[in-house]
Amino acid sequence: MMNKKDVGFYLVTIGLLVFLSSCQMGGSGYMSEEQREELETAYDSLQSNYKKLLTNYEGAMDTLPSDLQSLYNQMQKMHGNMDVSHRQMMTGNMGRHMQGDKMMGQGMGMHMQGHMTGEWYDQMMGMHDQMARMHQRMGQQNMARMNRRLSEEYGNMRKMVPGLDEPSETPFNEEGDPALLNGENLYSQNCSSCHGANAEGVSGAFPPLVESEWVTGNKSVPIRILLHGLQGEIEVQEQQYQGSMPSFKARLSAAEIAAILNYLRGESEGSQTRISQEDVIQVAKRYNQRTRPWNTGELKINDGDNQ
């Protein structure tokens, strides 16, 4: 017969096991062995198709317009960054299966890494979609088809990462000070691949960010776009664009988001209100349950959040 001390220890042990089990089932961001193997197989297929695409581009560079050549070069850089993030996620999950759940921090870290990698998948989807549209307009059906296939493969892999379509349990990074950060450098590192070195966009593919009402107007709007992404049609400077932009919530801190947006607002004409770190934090808290990108209609309806 157990004494009170034994009963207490038994109950605590059972509770801990149940808690860790719930983390493993969904809260920690860990993948099961079967999920990991499925994603590895999908990634191997994507890499094979990516190499085929590169081979096609190498034989066609002289026939491509400068905008498409530039996007091709940026696409390769983005693919390299995505690959690093993907491998970090997979290595962490492999380590978990070898070592077990030793610390709650490991689960939290893997959850954040999964969201970071998911953001890279989204960004690559958007890039390949736009490149497919450009090739389609040029009548290059095979190149368009190859880019669309890669976009679809990224979409399928995204579905394999646990928790991406659920509110993140990982705290948003609220550390730092925008005044100490170089917004131009941060823009170059995170945004120029699609929107160009001077934030003037790529005609017909990626909209300009300078002199854009979506950046210079109500400051809640660009904050929400960076936090959750944007999808669908958007009009900028009387030109229509169609596509998607990923979330940067897992990759950028509140201070970094503020610094990038203040740089873009400063490069535009007029006198725009500066965005503070607290502005970003408050918008993030207000929409902390959001898991999908915004569309322009939603942004217009809710644009009174934060003047």
Salt bridges, closest charged atoms under 4 A:
GLU33 OE2 - ARG36 NH2 2.88
GLU33 OE1 - HIS97 ND1 3.95
ASP83 OD2 - ARG87 NE 2.96
ASP101 OD1 - ARG96 NE 3.90
GLU119 OE1 - ARG251 NE 2.84
ASP122 OD1 - ARG158 NE 2.93
ASP165 OD1 - ARG158 NH1 2.93
ASP279 OD2 - LYS219 NZ 3.01
GLU298 OE1 - ARG290 NH2 2.83
GLU298 OE2 - ARG292 NH1 3.03
ASP305 OD2 - ARG224 NE 3.80
ASP305 OD1 - ARG286 NH1 2.97
